[in-house]
Amino acid sequence: MHDMPKPLWLLENGQPVSCREKLKVLNENYHELSVVLDDLWQDSLVMGCSPQSVRQIIHDLINQIIDR
């Protein structure tokens, strides 16, 4: 999990974000989210949940947040 490549954050114009502070915040948030999602994924599988249903729940959550 810790060796995941950092995403390429793009501005509206398609150019990469270059501000170090913005990149730091975005990458920290990304890392925190990846840890929480990994915990959710692992816990749900240990508890016997269907992987496909968990994927759908995660996708639905992302869509709900984006559509706010």
DSSP file (Angstrom, degrees, kcal/mol; ACC not computed):
  #  RESIDUE AA STRUCTURE BP1 BP2  ACC     N-H-->O    O-->H-N    N-H-->O    O-->H-N    TCO  KAPPA ALPHA  PHI   PSI    X-CA   Y-CA   Z-CA
    1    1 A M    >         0   0    0      0, 0.0     3,-1.1     0, 0.0    33,-0.0   0.000 360.0 360.0 360.0 -37.4    0.0    0.0    0.0
    2    2 A H  T 3   +     0   0    0      1,-0.3    33,-0.0    33,-0.0    29,-0.0   0.710 360.0  58.6 -75.9 -18.2    2.8    2.4    0.8
    3    3 A D  T 3  S+     0   0    0      2,-0.0    -1,-0.3     3,-0.0     3,-0.1   0.243  73.9 130.7 -95.6  16.1    4.6    1.9   -2.5
    4    4 A M    <   -     0   0    0     -3,-1.1     2,-0.1     1,-0.1    27,-0.0  -0.457  65.9-110.5 -64.9 136.4    1.6    3.0   -4.5
    5    5 A P        -     0   0    0      0, 0.0    -1,-0.1     0, 0.0    -2,-0.0  -0.390  33.3-109.6 -66.3 146.6    2.6    5.6   -7.1
    6    6 A K        -     0   0    0      1,-0.1    21,-0.1    -2,-0.1     2,-0.0  -0.521  37.3-111.1 -74.5 143.8    1.3    9.1   -6.5
    7    7 A P        -     0   0    0      0, 0.0     2,-0.8     0, 0.0    -1,-0.1  -0.303  24.1-111.9 -72.2 160.0   -1.4   10.3   -8.9
    8    8 A L        -     0   0    0      8,-0.0     2,-0.5    -2,-0.0     0, 0.0  -0.847  32.3-149.2 -92.0 109.0   -0.8   13.0  -11.4
    9    9 A W        -     0   0    0     -2,-0.8     8,-2.7     8,-0.2     2,-0.4  -0.690  16.2-162.8 -83.9 124.6   -2.9   15.9  -10.2
   10   10 A L  B     -A   16   0A   0     -2,-0.5     2,-0.1     6,-0.3     5,-0.1  -0.848  12.1-133.7-113.1 145.2   -4.1   18.0  -13.2
   11   11 A L    >   -     0   0    0      4,-3.5     3,-2.2    -2,-0.4     6,-0.0  -0.343  41.5 -93.2 -81.0 171.2   -5.6   21.5  -13.3
   12   12 A E  T 3  S+     0   0    0      1,-0.3    -1,-0.1     2,-0.1    -2,-0.0   0.813 127.5  55.9 -55.3 -32.5   -8.7   22.3  -15.3
   13   13 A N  T 3  S-     0   0    0      2,-0.1    -1,-0.3     1,-0.1    -3,-0.0   0.399 121.2-107.1 -84.8   4.0   -6.5   23.3  -18.3
   14   14 A G  S <  S+     0   0    0     -3,-2.2    -2,-0.1     1,-0.3    -1,-0.1   0.359  79.3 128.5  89.6  -6.4   -4.8   19.8  -18.3
   15   15 A Q        -     0   0    0      1,-0.1    -4,-3.5    -5,-0.1    -1,-0.3  -0.552  65.5-103.6 -81.3 147.9   -1.5   21.1  -16.8
   16   16 A P  B     -A   10   0A   0      0, 0.0    -6,-0.3     0, 0.0     2,-0.3  -0.409  35.9-103.8 -69.9 146.9   -0.1   19.3  -13.8
   17   17 A V        +     0   0    0     -8,-2.7    -8,-0.2     1,-0.1    -7,-0.0  -0.540  41.1 178.0 -64.9 130.6   -0.4   20.9  -10.4
   18   18 A S        +     0   0    0     -2,-0.3     2,-0.4    -3,-0.1    -1,-0.1   0.579  40.4 109.4-115.7 -14.5    3.1   22.3   -9.6
   19   19 A C     >  -     0   0    0      1,-0.2     4,-2.5     2,-0.1     5,-0.2  -0.505  60.2-147.3 -67.9 122.2    2.6   24.1   -6.3
   20   20 A R  H  > S+     0   0    0     -2,-0.4     4,-2.4     1,-0.2    -1,-0.2   0.875  95.8  50.8 -59.7 -40.6    4.5   22.0   -3.7
   21   21 A E  H  > S+     0   0    0      2,-0.2     4,-2.3     1,-0.2    -1,-0.2   0.911 111.2  47.8 -66.6 -41.7    2.1   22.8   -0.9
   22   22 A K  H  > S+     0   0    0      1,-0.2     4,-2.8     2,-0.2     5,-0.2   0.929 113.0  48.9 -63.1 -44.4   -1.0   21.8   -3.0
   23   23 A L  H  X S+     0   0    0     -4,-2.5     4,-2.7     1,-0.2     5,-0.2   0.884 109.4  53.1 -61.7 -39.0    0.7   18.6   -4.0
   24   24 A K  H  X S+     0   0    0     -4,-2.4     4,-2.2    -5,-0.2    -1,-0.2   0.939 112.3  43.8 -62.0 -47.6    1.6   17.9   -0.4
   25   25 A V  H  X S+     0   0    0     -4,-2.3     4,-2.5     2,-0.2     5,-0.2   0.936 115.6  47.8 -63.6 -47.6   -2.0   18.3    0.7
   26   26 A L  H  X S+     0   0    0     -4,-2.8     4,-2.4     1,-0.2    -2,-0.2   0.915 113.9  46.7 -61.6 -43.9   -3.4   16.3   -2.2
   27   27 A N  H  X S+     0   0    0     -4,-2.7     4,-2.3    -5,-0.2    -1,-0.2   0.863 111.6  50.9 -69.2 -35.5   -0.9   13.5   -1.7
   28   28 A E  H  X S+     0   0    0     -4,-2.2     4,-2.6    -5,-0.2    -2,-0.2   0.927 112.2  47.2 -65.1 -43.9   -1.5   13.3    2.0
   29   29 A N  H  X S+     0   0    0     -4,-2.5     4,-2.6     1,-0.2    -2,-0.2   0.910 111.5  51.5 -62.1 -42.1   -5.3   13.1    1.4
   30   30 A Y  H  X S+     0   0    0     -4,-2.4     4,-2.4    -5,-0.2    -1,-0.2   0.916 110.7  48.0 -60.9 -44.5   -4.8   10.5   -1.2
   31   31 A H  H  X S+     0   0    0     -4,-2.3     4,-2.0     2,-0.2    -2,-0.2   0.931 111.9  49.1 -63.2 -46.1   -2.7    8.4    1.2
   32   32 A E  H  X S+     0   0    0     -4,-2.6     4,-2.2     1,-0.2    -2,-0.2   0.914 112.3  48.8 -60.2 -43.2   -5.2    8.7    4.0
   33   33 A L  H  X S+     0   0    0     -4,-2.6     4,-2.9     1,-0.2     5,-0.2   0.906 108.9  52.9 -63.4 -41.9   -8.0    7.7    1.7
   34   34 A S  H  X S+     0   0    0     -4,-2.4     4,-2.1     1,-0.2    -1,-0.2   0.873 109.2  49.7 -63.4 -36.2   -6.1    4.7    0.4
   35   35 A V  H  X S+     0   0    0     -4,-2.0     4,-2.3     2,-0.2    -1,-0.2   0.933 113.3  45.3 -67.2 -45.6   -5.5    3.5    4.0
   36   36 A V  H  X S+     0   0    0     -4,-2.2     4,-2.6     2,-0.2    -2,-0.2   0.918 114.3  48.5 -65.1 -43.4   -9.2    3.8    4.9
   37   37 A L  H  X S+     0   0    0     -4,-2.9     4,-2.8     1,-0.2    -1,-0.2   0.888 110.5  51.4 -64.8 -38.0  -10.3    2.1    1.7
   38   38 A D  H  X S+     0   0    0     -4,-2.1     4,-2.9    -5,-0.2     5,-0.3   0.918 110.5  48.9 -64.4 -42.3   -7.8   -0.7    2.2
   39   39 A D  H  X S+     0   0    0     -4,-2.3     4,-2.8     2,-0.2     5,-0.3   0.934 112.9  47.8 -60.4 -46.3   -9.2   -1.2    5.8
   40   40 A L  H  X S+     0   0    0     -4,-2.6     4,-2.5     2,-0.2    -2,-0.2   0.931 113.9  47.3 -60.1 -46.9  -12.8   -1.2    4.5
   41   41 A W  H  X S+     0   0    0     -4,-2.8     4,-2.0     2,-0.2    -2,-0.2   0.949 115.5  43.5 -60.4 -51.9  -11.9   -3.7    1.7
   42   42 A Q  H  X S+     0   0    0     -4,-2.9     4,-2.4     1,-0.2     5,-0.2   0.922 115.3  48.3 -63.2 -45.4  -10.0   -6.1    3.9
   43   43 A D  H  X S+     0   0    0     -4,-2.8     4,-2.0    -5,-0.3    -1,-0.2   0.917 110.8  50.9 -61.9 -43.4  -12.5   -5.9    6.7
   44   44 A S  H  <>S+     0   0    0     -4,-2.5     5,-2.8    -5,-0.3    -1,-0.2   0.891 111.4  47.6 -64.9 -37.9  -15.4   -6.5    4.4
   45   45 A L  H ><5S+     0   0    0     -4,-2.0     3,-1.5     3,-0.2    -1,-0.2   0.910 110.6  51.2 -68.8 -40.9  -13.8   -9.5    2.8
   46   46 A V  H 3<5S+     0   0    0     -4,-2.4    -1,-0.2     1,-0.3    -2,-0.2   0.856 108.6  53.4 -62.2 -34.1  -12.9  -11.0    6.2
   47   47 A M  T 3<5S-     0   0    0     -4,-2.0    -1,-0.3    -5,-0.2    -2,-0.2   0.388 123.7-105.9 -84.7   4.8  -16.5  -10.6    7.2
   48   48 A G  T < 5 +     0   0    0     -3,-1.5    -3,-0.2     1,-0.2    -2,-0.1   0.582  63.7 155.5  88.7  10.5  -17.7  -12.5    4.1
   49   49 A C      < -     0   0    0     -5,-2.8    -1,-0.2    -6,-0.2     3,-0.0  -0.384  52.1-101.9 -70.4 149.7  -19.0   -9.6    2.0
   50   50 A S     >  -     0   0    0      1,-0.1     4,-2.1    -2,-0.1     5,-0.2  -0.552  23.2-138.3 -68.7 128.0  -19.1  -10.1   -1.8
   51   51 A P  H  > S+     0   0    0      0, 0.0     4,-2.5     0, 0.0     5,-0.2   0.892 104.1  53.4 -55.7 -39.4  -16.1   -8.3   -3.4
   52   52 A Q  H  > S+     0   0    0      1,-0.2     4,-2.2     2,-0.2     5,-0.1   0.895 107.9  49.5 -64.7 -38.5  -18.4   -7.1   -6.2
   53   53 A S  H  > S+     0   0    0      2,-0.2     4,-2.3     1,-0.2    -1,-0.2   0.887 111.0  49.8 -68.2 -36.4  -20.9   -5.6   -3.7
   54   54 A V  H  X S+     0   0    0     -4,-2.1     4,-2.5     2,-0.2    -2,-0.2   0.917 109.5  51.6 -67.6 -42.3  -18.1   -3.8   -1.8
   55   55 A R  H  X S+     0   0    0     -4,-2.5     4,-2.7     1,-0.2    -2,-0.2   0.930 110.9  48.6 -56.3 -45.1  -16.8   -2.4   -5.1
   56   56 A Q  H  X S+     0   0    0     -4,-2.2     4,-2.9     1,-0.2    -2,-0.2   0.903 109.6  51.4 -64.6 -41.0  -20.3   -1.2   -5.9
   57   57 A I  H  X S+     0   0    0     -4,-2.3     4,-2.2     2,-0.2    -1,-0.2   0.915 112.0  47.0 -61.0 -43.5  -20.7    0.4   -2.5
   58   58 A I  H  X S+     0   0    0     -4,-2.5     4,-2.3     2,-0.2    -2,-0.2   0.922 113.2  48.3 -65.6 -44.2  -17.4    2.3   -2.9
   59   59 A H  H  X S+     0   0    0     -4,-2.7     4,-2.6     1,-0.2    -2,-0.2   0.921 111.3  50.7 -61.1 -43.3  -18.3    3.4   -6.4
   60   60 A D  H  X S+     0   0    0     -4,-2.9     4,-2.5     1,-0.2    -1,-0.2   0.904 109.2  51.0 -61.5 -41.6  -21.7    4.6   -5.2
   61   61 A L  H  X S+     0   0    0     -4,-2.2     4,-2.3     2,-0.2    -1,-0.2   0.928 110.3  48.7 -61.8 -45.6  -20.1    6.6   -2.4
   62   62 A I  H  X S+     0   0    0     -4,-2.3     4,-2.5     1,-0.2    -2,-0.2   0.930 112.0  49.1 -60.3 -45.5  -17.7    8.3   -4.7
   63   63 A N  H  X S+     0   0    0     -4,-2.6     4,-2.2     1,-0.2    -1,-0.2   0.890 109.7  52.0 -62.4 -39.3  -20.5    9.2   -7.1
   64   64 A Q  H  < S+     0   0    0     -4,-2.5     4,-0.4     2,-0.2    -1,-0.2   0.904 111.2  47.5 -63.3 -40.9  -22.6   10.6   -4.2
   65   65 A I  H >< S+     0   0    0     -4,-2.3     3,-1.0     1,-0.2    -2,-0.2   0.924 113.7  46.7 -66.8 -43.7  -19.7   12.8   -3.1
   66   66 A I  H 3< S+     0   0    0     -4,-2.5    -1,-0.2     1,-0.2    -2,-0.2   0.862 110.5  53.4 -65.8 -36.2  -19.0   14.0   -6.6
   67   67 A D  T 3<        0   0    0     -4,-2.2    -1,-0.2     1,-0.2    -2,-0.2   0.460 360.0 360.0 -81.8  -0.6  -22.7   14.7   -7.3
   68   68 A R    <         0   0    0     -3,-1.0    -1,-0.2    -4,-0.4    -2,-0.1   0.526 360.0 360.0 -64.2 360.0  -23.2   16.9   -4.1
